[in-house]
């Protein structure tokens, strides 16, 4: 794989993480506003989706740091 291909794939992964977070946020909002779930189940849903959003944000940060490193390298084959 070339450097440019690796960069492109990492950039796509960053966009996927951003998209997933937006979807999770919409689900969370919908669940909290329109659901007739019990208070305990609503809190569990909030906790679980918040966890997913946090992990996605961490993964996005790792990918962005990796992109910086890749762009600085001279090597073109991975």
Secondary structure, DSSP 8 states (H G I E B T S, - for coil): -BHHHHHHHHHHHHHHHHHHHHHHHHHHHHHHHH----HHHHHHHHHHHHHHHHHHHHHHHHHHHHHHHHHH----B-
